[in-house]
């Protein structure tokens, strides 16, 4: 194992006395704690985490303002880049099925294209309660989007409109996107949640997999005729694992990767959709993991969760916008990586309850709690997961811990205590470990919507973030002791 270079990081930490005071104040035990043993096996490498694992997702209707995703929207680009020098932006959502490709400004839409000057409005997640307005997408929006991607360093998954457009029009749009994006294009998605087309009025109740597969193929061939070799992903279903499995088997030779969606809770009107439930294991997620793993094994295709967040229908106030969602988001990312997924895109935009980045060009942007869970993942970095074991109690479901060997040879441990009432002390056993440096993901309370910090610092409107509080640990008989207060997380860098 390589020794971790701590000098640069420690330059950003507080003085030792201040760190000790911070630790004593913030991390004091509250009684009723649990002692658990975490064994990390640095030489037993698991699935890789690539630099493009992290992603964000926005509604296609946001493109009706060409100035939003534009190269001069430097603050939004910086917030994206803070989550990774390379990542994947996905354009899609419910509104992708109502977008109007407008190459010449003459096609009808409910709204005309906006001018290139910054606007106050920003598009939030579609709630699905009514058909969204038909909004135009123009070549200018695509050109500006390319400039935004160049500034952020990210690449693109682009959703096309199979719901209300013709194959010929979709192919025309795809040709423009492919020409402008070049190698920035990761893949096209031909539809958004087609397994729910019957439910949202796009198709009749008789619409099933066979109808979808035939329709998808017709649109696919139209695009491939215009753009030979165009990359595709799918089926981008809401949650129908049977559709995912059949689609993977039938279309495997024409896909770059598989994609599906996942929402932990919903609808937001259901009073049982609480933050306590959000932090509890979800059998639906396990079923999706199993289906994706089976499809990957059978076809050799990669899998990406192309749209996800805490609660469908636009999110739920008091749940989706709280610190609990940061713990949930970080855990989901590592769960996906552990099952072999190649990435995840958290949906958002505007001032949606669950959006990772909230705001507008005119009013500025801010990192919401979900963003901090993603930032913890980014701070740990890319590399390979390593095998870990948790022992010491019959039920360890409220604790999640992952080991990571970075590309630079550093051993990292991410630990998340999702319990709302119990502190945990981890005895971390890792071969050759002598020291550790921990930064904390915390907020005053799990239901707080503000006051979230990672490493003692908040994220600035320009994406600036530098950890200012770090906790030094010294191994005793080869064991590092890390205390995790209830509803908190930590990133530990281990050195020999």
Legacy VTK file of the C-alpha trace (Angstrom):
# vtk DataFile Version 3.0
C-alpha trace
ASCII
DATASET POLYDATA
POINTS 496 float
0.000 0.000 0.000
1.293 3.451 -0.840
1.649 5.972 1.958
-0.906 8.767 1.690
0.494 12.264 1.128
-1.153 14.201 3.945
0.735 17.485 3.675
-1.515 19.225 1.167
-4.652 18.124 2.949
-3.419 19.104 6.397
-2.694 22.592 5.138
-6.441 23.056 4.875
-7.186 21.668 8.340
-7.556 23.603 11.523
-4.784 23.691 14.088
-4.671 20.595 16.256
-6.136 22.334 19.286
-9.086 23.707 17.323
-9.742 20.303 15.775
-9.780 18.708 19.196
-12.255 21.279 20.471
-14.499 20.795 17.432
-14.453 17.031 17.861
-15.287 17.245 21.536
-18.199 19.579 20.927
-19.761 18.015 17.837
-19.045 14.363 18.285
-19.693 13.797 21.977
-21.588 10.558 22.570
-25.236 10.696 23.582
-25.463 7.369 25.388
-26.736 4.065 24.145
-23.925 3.744 21.608
-22.836 0.589 19.786
-19.357 -0.826 19.319
-18.810 -2.509 15.969
-15.806 -4.002 14.231
-15.053 -3.061 10.630
-12.460 -5.172 8.845
-11.039 -3.776 5.620
-9.145 -5.968 3.157
-7.109 -3.537 0.989
-5.711 -6.215 -1.310
-9.069 -7.773 -2.186
-10.290 -5.493 -4.948
-13.931 -5.362 -5.960
-15.830 -3.378 -8.578
-14.282 -0.235 -10.042
-15.587 3.307 -9.585
-14.779 5.328 -12.679
-14.377 9.139 -12.839
-17.684 9.340 -14.764
-19.698 7.474 -12.135
-21.334 10.666 -10.840
-24.080 12.360 -12.806
-26.910 14.861 -12.640
-30.210 14.795 -14.547
-32.422 17.675 -15.723
-35.691 18.010 -17.595
-35.489 18.499 -21.361
-37.768 21.522 -20.996
-34.826 23.397 -19.449
-33.382 23.611 -22.967
-36.208 25.962 -23.966
-34.014 28.623 -22.351
-30.796 28.289 -24.398
-28.946 30.513 -21.921
-29.242 28.051 -19.014
-26.893 25.286 -20.160
-24.454 27.665 -21.796
-20.688 28.203 -21.544
-21.100 31.497 -19.691
-23.158 29.886 -16.899
-19.897 29.511 -15.020
-21.376 29.066 -11.534
-23.544 26.113 -12.474
-20.668 24.533 -14.394
-18.409 24.950 -11.361
-20.938 23.220 -9.092
-21.042 20.314 -11.527
-17.261 20.161 -11.737
-16.955 20.122 -7.932
-18.647 16.718 -8.035
-16.033 15.451 -10.464
-13.694 16.758 -13.140
-15.536 14.348 -15.410
-19.134 13.296 -14.977
-22.274 12.719 -17.000
-25.153 15.152 -17.482
-28.433 13.575 -18.520
-31.151 15.563 -20.294
-34.536 13.832 -20.173
-37.307 13.397 -17.616
-41.048 13.513 -18.218
-40.781 16.657 -20.337
-38.597 14.888 -22.904
-41.802 13.309 -24.237
-43.317 16.750 -24.854
-40.318 18.597 -26.260
-40.652 20.079 -29.757
-37.606 19.978 -32.002
-37.597 23.413 -33.630
-34.743 23.714 -36.102
-36.153 26.758 -37.907
-38.340 28.440 -35.289
-41.498 27.646 -37.242
-42.859 24.584 -35.421
-45.688 25.219 -32.946
-45.077 24.999 -29.211
-46.805 26.265 -26.100
-43.918 28.688 -25.553
-41.534 30.339 -28.030
-37.783 29.870 -27.534
-36.409 32.333 -25.024
-33.742 34.842 -25.946
-30.134 34.136 -25.088
-30.120 36.591 -22.149
-30.205 35.042 -18.660
-33.694 34.375 -17.334
-35.063 34.169 -13.797
-37.009 30.969 -14.380
-35.477 27.517 -14.168
-37.209 24.221 -14.751
-37.720 21.959 -11.775
-38.502 18.239 -11.813
-41.812 17.450 -13.445
-44.379 16.317 -10.877
-46.282 14.089 -13.276
-49.631 15.473 -12.136
-50.542 16.838 -15.581
-49.088 16.780 -19.093
-46.298 19.368 -19.218
-46.380 22.179 -21.794
-44.792 21.583 -25.190
-41.543 23.510 -25.171
-39.119 24.063 -28.041
-35.596 22.726 -28.353
-33.486 24.616 -30.883
-30.040 24.165 -32.462
-28.902 27.153 -30.395
-29.764 25.256 -27.206
-27.727 22.270 -28.408
-24.743 24.445 -29.333
-24.826 26.198 -25.957
-25.172 22.853 -24.185
-21.957 21.700 -25.853
-20.210 24.816 -24.576
-21.482 24.127 -21.065
-20.143 20.577 -21.216
-16.782 21.849 -22.412
-16.623 24.182 -19.432
-17.652 21.572 -16.863
-15.645 18.720 -18.380
-18.701 16.451 -18.352
-20.327 14.360 -21.089
-23.955 13.832 -22.115
-26.838 11.368 -22.143
-29.557 12.885 -24.336
-33.237 11.934 -24.205
-35.268 11.931 -27.421
-39.055 12.199 -27.783
-40.625 8.874 -28.708
-43.809 9.841 -26.884
-45.256 12.547 -29.146
-42.851 12.973 -32.084
-42.351 11.081 -35.354
-39.296 8.912 -36.077
-38.234 11.334 -38.815
-38.298 14.361 -36.506
-36.465 12.492 -33.761
-33.819 11.438 -36.270
-33.391 15.061 -37.367
-32.858 16.161 -33.753
-30.478 13.282 -33.098
-28.417 14.215 -36.153
-27.978 17.755 -34.845
-27.085 16.574 -31.340
-24.572 14.005 -32.594
-22.928 16.512 -34.927
-22.548 19.172 -32.228
-21.597 16.860 -29.356
-19.092 14.574 -31.043
-17.329 12.486 -28.410
-19.215 14.307 -25.644
-22.234 12.127 -26.451
-22.400 9.026 -24.242
-25.728 7.827 -25.587
-29.257 8.581 -26.745
-32.306 7.476 -24.779
-35.375 7.142 -26.988
-37.931 7.554 -24.242
-38.525 8.249 -20.567
-40.244 5.580 -18.436
-42.082 3.854 -21.304
-43.528 1.315 -18.867
-45.685 4.212 -17.595
-46.798 5.476 -21.021
-50.235 3.917 -20.442
-50.535 5.721 -17.128
-49.572 9.221 -18.205
-51.797 9.382 -21.278
-49.153 8.845 -23.957
-50.513 5.422 -24.914
-53.588 3.309 -24.205
-53.871 0.834 -21.353
-53.196 -1.948 -23.886
-49.629 -0.687 -24.350
-47.274 -3.429 -23.214
-43.717 -4.551 -23.766
-44.318 -5.897 -27.286
-45.740 -2.568 -28.464
-42.890 -0.688 -26.816
-40.171 -2.915 -28.292
-41.554 -2.581 -31.825
-41.869 1.181 -31.473
-38.389 1.557 -29.991
-36.936 -0.408 -32.874
-38.661 1.775 -35.451
-37.285 4.967 -33.904
-33.864 3.399 -33.416
-33.583 2.488 -37.108
-34.659 5.987 -38.155
-31.911 7.541 -36.029
-29.269 5.032 -37.134
-30.076 5.784 -40.761
-29.248 9.457 -40.136
-26.468 8.843 -37.597
-24.708 5.534 -38.304
-23.126 4.166 -35.158
-25.093 6.441 -32.820
-24.804 5.091 -29.235
-28.023 4.101 -27.442
-29.076 3.288 -23.898
-32.325 1.897 -22.587
-34.968 0.918 -21.821
-34.935 3.780 -19.258
-37.941 2.248 -17.534
-39.366 3.514 -14.258
-39.083 0.236 -12.368
-40.256 -2.652 -14.559
-37.470 -5.204 -14.213
-39.134 -7.621 -16.654
-38.959 -4.993 -19.390
-35.308 -4.365 -18.528
-34.425 -8.052 -18.805
-36.258 -8.639 -22.096
-34.980 -5.427 -23.646
-31.393 -6.268 -22.728
-31.701 -9.687 -24.299
-33.357 -8.508 -27.518
-31.422 -5.283 -28.167
-28.033 -6.190 -26.708
-26.151 -5.760 -29.974
-27.375 -2.193 -30.478
-26.879 -0.784 -26.979
-23.975 1.034 -25.357
-25.420 0.366 -21.900
-28.615 -0.392 -19.976
-30.495 2.260 -18.011
-33.363 2.365 -15.559
-34.820 4.674 -12.892
-35.312 4.362 -9.140
-37.164 6.458 -6.581
-36.934 5.467 -2.948
-40.360 6.767 -1.938
-43.631 8.106 -3.238
-46.079 9.583 -3.661
-45.247 12.673 -1.576
-48.889 12.916 -0.437
-48.512 9.631 1.468
-47.821 10.469 5.150
-45.837 7.256 5.552
-43.139 8.621 3.232
-40.835 9.882 5.979
-37.122 10.469 6.370
-37.022 7.446 8.697
-38.358 5.331 5.857
-35.870 6.913 3.445
-32.995 5.662 5.585
-34.391 2.120 5.823
-33.472 -0.681 3.416
-35.846 -0.847 0.440
-36.762 -4.295 -0.997
-37.676 -2.646 -4.318
-34.076 -1.507 -4.723
-32.778 -4.994 -4.028
-35.066 -6.357 -6.764
-33.735 -3.800 -9.243
-30.152 -4.643 -8.283
-30.824 -8.330 -8.913
-32.449 -7.717 -12.308
-29.677 -5.379 -13.444
-27.009 -7.842 -12.332
-28.704 -10.683 -14.205
-29.017 -8.570 -17.359
-25.369 -7.509 -17.160
-24.200 -11.069 -16.696
-26.312 -12.363 -19.587
-25.409 -9.636 -22.079
-22.115 -8.114 -20.983
-23.726 -4.657 -21.070
-22.994 -2.015 -18.462
-25.815 -0.624 -16.308
-26.402 2.980 -15.243
-29.159 4.316 -13.004
-29.986 7.231 -15.289
-32.550 8.932 -13.039
-33.033 8.688 -9.310
-33.914 10.602 -6.194
-35.660 10.323 -2.860
-39.371 10.683 -3.664
-41.089 10.656 -7.050
-43.589 13.326 -8.022
-41.059 16.120 -7.563
-39.975 15.178 -4.046
-41.389 15.762 -0.579
-40.797 18.749 1.663
-39.330 17.782 5.017
-37.810 14.618 3.548
-36.212 15.231 0.155
-34.667 18.554 1.183
-33.226 17.407 4.527
-29.810 16.256 5.694
-31.153 12.690 5.810
-31.204 12.779 2.003
-27.433 13.396 1.984
-26.829 10.168 3.899
-29.270 8.349 1.622
-27.605 9.654 -1.555
-24.076 8.727 -0.488
-25.236 5.247 0.522
-27.079 4.693 -2.773
-23.992 5.613 -4.778
-21.859 3.035 -2.993
-24.608 0.424 -3.143
-24.728 0.864 -6.902
-20.958 0.711 -7.237
-20.846 -2.448 -5.150
-23.375 -4.157 -7.434
-21.310 -3.289 -10.507
-23.237 -0.303 -11.876
-21.166 2.192 -13.843
-22.924 5.317 -12.593
-25.939 7.231 -11.349
-27.732 10.471 -12.271
-29.592 12.358 -9.547
-32.573 14.203 -11.003
-33.228 17.827 -10.176
-33.404 21.387 -11.438
-34.936 24.706 -10.413
-36.064 24.716 -6.798
-37.338 21.139 -6.735
-37.496 19.608 -3.282
-34.872 16.994 -4.047
-32.649 18.847 -6.476
-28.914 18.617 -5.693
-28.366 22.144 -7.068
-31.100 24.730 -6.516
-31.502 28.171 -8.023
-31.417 30.219 -11.205
-28.891 32.244 -13.152
-30.433 35.479 -11.943
-30.704 34.516 -8.257
-27.651 32.283 -7.982
-27.233 28.623 -7.149
-26.872 26.687 -3.912
-25.931 23.141 -2.994
-28.802 21.280 -1.337
-28.323 18.350 1.113
-28.305 15.649 -1.607
-25.349 17.442 -3.162
-23.307 16.914 0.009
-23.846 13.165 -0.147
-22.538 13.258 -3.715
-19.642 15.454 -2.593
-18.618 12.875 0.011
-18.479 10.306 -2.791
-16.428 12.703 -4.924
-14.019 13.451 -2.080
-13.303 9.726 -1.689
-12.464 9.538 -5.390
-12.322 6.930 -8.115
-10.653 3.563 -7.787
-11.675 0.067 -6.731
-13.906 -0.962 -3.884
-12.256 -3.349 -1.455
-13.873 -6.054 0.638
-15.164 -5.010 4.062
-16.883 -6.846 6.891
-18.966 -5.446 9.760
-19.352 -7.470 12.955
-20.368 -6.940 16.557
-24.171 -6.898 16.443
-26.987 -8.981 15.016
-28.434 -5.987 13.180
-26.024 -3.646 11.405
-28.504 -2.368 8.807
-28.308 1.233 10.031
-24.550 1.332 9.370
-23.021 1.360 5.895
-19.261 1.149 5.411
-17.216 0.873 2.232
-13.509 0.577 1.566
-11.900 2.097 -1.512
-8.399 1.838 -2.968
-7.945 4.961 -5.052
-6.071 5.171 -8.329
-3.264 6.894 -6.446
-2.946 3.985 -4.004
-4.660 5.605 -1.016
-6.973 3.553 1.188
-10.247 5.319 1.999
-13.118 4.262 4.243
-16.592 5.794 3.933
-18.870 5.148 6.908
-22.509 6.243 7.270
-24.518 5.956 10.482
-28.143 6.153 9.347
-29.570 5.557 12.814
-31.530 8.529 14.157
-30.988 7.656 17.811
-27.794 5.624 18.293
-24.111 6.530 18.093
-21.617 3.996 16.764
-17.929 3.457 17.471
-16.109 1.577 14.750
-12.986 -0.427 15.482
-11.373 -0.393 12.048
-8.965 -3.205 11.268
-6.883 -2.664 8.123
-3.567 -4.368 7.469
-0.657 -1.986 8.014
-2.817 0.924 9.204
-1.044 3.331 11.554
-2.853 6.629 11.130
-6.086 8.046 9.801
-7.480 11.439 8.859
-11.254 11.867 8.993
-13.618 14.513 7.675
-17.253 14.501 8.746
-20.569 14.828 6.921
-22.836 16.444 9.507
-25.748 18.775 10.186
-27.277 19.898 13.491
-30.288 17.585 12.986
-31.275 14.977 10.375
-34.359 16.997 9.356
-32.429 20.235 8.839
-32.503 21.727 5.355
-29.497 24.002 5.939
-26.342 23.888 8.010
-24.918 20.841 6.226
-21.132 20.652 6.077
-18.461 18.247 4.900
-15.085 18.616 6.583
-16.406 21.599 8.523
-17.161 23.586 5.354
-20.162 24.424 3.211
-20.094 24.607 -0.577
-20.024 28.103 -2.034
-22.270 29.403 -4.795
-19.301 29.106 -7.127
-18.642 25.489 -6.161
-15.756 26.402 -3.873
-15.184 23.900 -1.068
-12.154 23.340 1.133
-12.302 21.132 4.243
-11.331 23.128 7.321
-11.851 20.543 10.081
-10.095 17.194 10.100
-9.707 14.657 12.880
-6.426 12.770 13.260
-6.580 9.158 14.443
-3.697 6.997 15.646
-3.920 3.226 15.487
-3.606 1.265 18.687
-2.438 -2.284 18.130
-3.319 -1.853 14.485
-6.866 -0.627 15.125
-8.300 2.820 14.322
-11.266 3.923 16.451
-13.801 6.108 14.652
-16.886 7.426 16.433
-19.942 8.038 14.279
-22.683 10.038 15.989
-26.261 9.280 15.031
-27.241 10.525 11.564
-23.758 11.355 10.357
-21.083 10.208 7.960
-17.319 10.267 7.682
-14.561 9.855 5.121
-11.390 8.355 6.582
-8.045 8.315 4.761
-5.868 5.510 6.122
-2.068 5.540 5.976
0.664 3.161 7.061
LINES 1 497
496 0 1 2 3 4 5 6 7 8 9 10 11 12 13 14 15 16 17 18 19 20 21 22 23 24 25 26 27 28 29 30 31 32 33 34 35 36 37 38 39 40 41 42 43 44 45 46 47 48 49 50 51 52 53 54 55 56 57 58 59 60 61 62 63 64 65 66 67 68 69 70 71 72 73 74 75 76 77 78 79 80 81 82 83 84 85 86 87 88 89 90 91 92 93 94 95 96 97 98 99 100 101 102 103 104 105 106 107 108 109 110 111 112 113 114 115 116 117 118 119 120 121 122 123 124 125 126 127 128 129 130 131 132 133 134 135 136 137 138 139 140 141 142 143 144 145 146 147 148 149 150 151 152 153 154 155 156 157 158 159 160 161 162 163 164 165 166 167 168 169 170 171 172 173 174 175 176 177 178 179 180 181 182 183 184 185 186 187 188 189 190 191 192 193 194 195 196 197 198 199 200 201 202 203 204 205 206 207 208 209 210 211 212 213 214 215 216 217 218 219 220 221 222 223 224 225 226 227 228 229 230 231 232 233 234 235 236 237 238 239 240 241 242 243 244 245 246 247 248 249 250 251 252 253 254 255 256 257 258 259 260 261 262 263 264 265 266 267 268 269 270 271 272 273 274 275 276 277 278 279 280 281 282 283 284 285 286 287 288 289 290 291 292 293 294 295 296 297 298 299 300 301 302 303 304 305 306 307 308 309 310 311 312 313 314 315 316 317 318 319 320 321 322 323 324 325 326 327 328 329 330 331 332 333 334 335 336 337 338 339 340 341 342 343 344 345 346 347 348 349 350 351 352 353 354 355 356 357 358 359 360 361 362 363 364 365 366 367 368 369 370 371 372 373 374 375 376 377 378 379 380 381 382 383 384 385 386 387 388 389 390 391 392 393 394 395 396 397 398 399 400 401 402 403 404 405 406 407 408 409 410 411 412 413 414 415 416 417 418 419 420 421 422 423 424 425 426 427 428 429 430 431 432 433 434 435 436 437 438 439 440 441 442 443 444 445 446 447 448 449 450 451 452 453 454 455 456 457 458 459 460 461 462 463 464 465 466 467 468 469 470 471 472 473 474 475 476 477 478 479 480 481 482 483 484 485 486 487 488 489 490 491 492 493 494 495
